[in-house]
Structures are given as C-alpha cells and as structure tokens.
Amino acid sequence: QVQLVESGGGLVQPGGSLRLSCAASGSIFTLNVMGWYRQAPGSKRELVADIISGGGTNYADSVKGRFTISRDTAKNTMYLQMNSLKPEDTAVYYCNGRRLLRAGDINYWGKGTLVTVSS
C-alpha cells in the first residue's frame, strides 16, 4: 500500500506562485510513475505533470513553461512548483502514484489540495 498526502494549496492572485508537496509513505519503491492531476468544478480530472522512476518528466501543454515537477527521494516527497498562475489553474490538485503491471495499472491517490487563483 502507498499513502499520499498533499499540501501547499491556497488562494493566490493571478501571476503568483505556489508550491505543492506530496509526501509519500508505504511501499513507494513499487511505484513506476508519480504525478499531479487536477480537477476543476464541472470538469474531468486531467494530468498536469508526471515523473517516471528514471527521472523523465511530462507536462500538459497548458502548464508547460510555468509548472515544474520534481522529487526529493531522500524525503519521499514530490513537488509541483507553479508560477505565473492563471484563474484557469483553479482546481483541486491530486497527487498520484502508479504501479505499472501487465494485468493492469494500480493507482494510488491523495485526497487533494485546493488551489484558487483569483484577485
């Protein structure tokens, strides 16, 4: 089992910055991919960025150049640095850990942290 706990959300003005953290515990060595997803009211959950075990990263087009995903393996923590925030970035942000298996992936989710971008 893997437990994921997000923190760092809040209210920020357009153009501002926030850093989200995801603290992982449990069998994290089994995870192949970790990432951040978000879900705005009335919308589907979407991938924001992810990072594979080898260190490669992937970003949604809407956040490229503004958001940076990273991890500190010593602290078992993943981060999402968000700069130049826009009102459309407002959403609940979820931490995800994924284990890739032939029989089907196993996904672990945190409870989410709310980010509100508003003046």
matplotlib code that plots the C-alpha trace (Angstrom):
import matplotlib.pyplot as plt

x = [0.0, 1.0, -0.2, 0.0, -0.7, -0.8, -0.1, 0.6, -2.7, -4.4, -5.5, -3.1, -3.5, -3.1, 0.6, 1.6, 3.3, 2.6, 4.5, 2.6, 4.1, 3.1, 4.5, 4.6, 4.8, 4.4, 5.6, 6.7, 9.5, 6.8, 5.8, 6.9, 5.3, 4.2, 2.3, 0.0, -3.6, -6.2, -9.9, -11.8, -15.5, -17.6, -14.6, -12.8, -9.7, -6.7, -3.0, -0.8, 2.6, 4.3, 7.7, 8.9, 11.2, 14.1, 13.6, 11.9, 9.1, 5.9, 3.7, 0.3, 0.5, -1.4, 1.3, 4.5, 7.0, 5.0, 5.0, 7.9, 7.6, 10.4, 11.0, 13.3, 13.8, 15.5, 12.4, 10.0, 8.3, 7.2, 6.7, 4.9, 6.2, 3.6, 4.5, 2.6, -0.7, -3.9, -7.5, -8.0, -5.4, -8.0, -8.8, -8.3, -4.8, -4.3, -1.1, -0.9, 1.3, 1.1, 2.4, 2.6, 1.5, 0.7, -2.6, -3.5, -2.0, -2.6, -3.2, -2.9, -4.4, -4.1, -7.2, -6.3, -5.4, -7.4, -5.7, -7.7, -6.3, -8.3, -7.9]
y = [0.0, 3.6, 6.7, 10.1, 13.4, 16.7, 20.1, 23.7, 24.7, 28.0, 31.3, 33.2, 36.2, 35.8, 35.8, 34.5, 31.2, 28.2, 25.1, 21.9, 19.0, 15.3, 13.2, 9.5, 6.6, 2.9, 0.7, 3.7, 1.6, -0.2, 3.0, 3.5, 6.9, 9.7, 12.7, 15.6, 15.7, 18.4, 18.7, 21.9, 22.2, 20.5, 19.1, 15.8, 15.1, 15.8, 15.2, 18.2, 16.6, 13.4, 12.0, 8.4, 6.5, 7.2, 11.0, 11.8, 14.3, 15.1, 18.2, 19.1, 21.8, 24.2, 24.3, 23.9, 26.6, 27.6, 24.5, 22.3, 18.8, 17.4, 14.9, 14.5, 10.8, 11.2, 12.8, 10.7, 13.9, 15.1, 18.8, 20.9, 24.4, 26.6, 30.0, 32.6, 31.2, 31.9, 31.8, 28.7, 26.9, 26.9, 23.3, 20.6, 19.1, 15.5, 13.5, 10.2, 7.2, 4.5, 1.0, -0.4, -4.1, -6.3, -7.2, -3.5, -0.5, 0.2, 3.8, 5.5, 8.9, 11.6, 13.4, 16.6, 20.2, 23.2, 25.9, 29.0, 31.7, 34.9, 38.6]
z = [0.0, -0.7, 1.2, -0.4, 1.3, -0.5, 1.0, -0.2, -1.8, -1.1, -2.6, -4.8, -7.2, -10.9, -11.8, -8.4, -7.4, -5.2, -4.4, -3.8, -1.9, -1.9, 0.9, 0.1, 2.5, 2.4, -0.5, -2.6, -4.1, -6.2, -8.0, -11.6, -12.1, -9.9, -11.0, -10.3, -11.6, -11.2, -11.4, -11.8, -11.0, -13.7, -15.5, -15.7, -13.8, -16.0, -16.0, -15.1, -15.0, -14.1, -13.5, -14.1, -11.9, -14.2, -13.8, -17.1, -16.9, -18.9, -18.8, -20.1, -22.8, -20.7, -18.0, -20.0, -19.1, -16.0, -13.8, -12.7, -11.2, -9.1, -6.3, -3.4, -3.0, 0.4, 1.7, -0.2, -1.4, -4.8, -5.6, -8.1, -8.5, -10.1, -11.4, -13.4, -12.2, -14.1, -13.0, -15.2, -13.0, -10.2, -9.3, -6.7, -7.3, -6.6, -6.1, -8.0, -7.7, -10.4, -10.5, -14.0, -14.2, -17.2, -15.5, -15.2, -13.5, -9.8, -9.0, -5.6, -4.9, -2.3, -1.1, -2.9, -2.1, -3.4, -5.5, -6.1, -8.4, -8.1, -7.5]

ax = plt.figure().add_subplot(projection="3d")
ax.plot(x, y, z, "-o")
ax.set_aspect("equal")
plt.show()
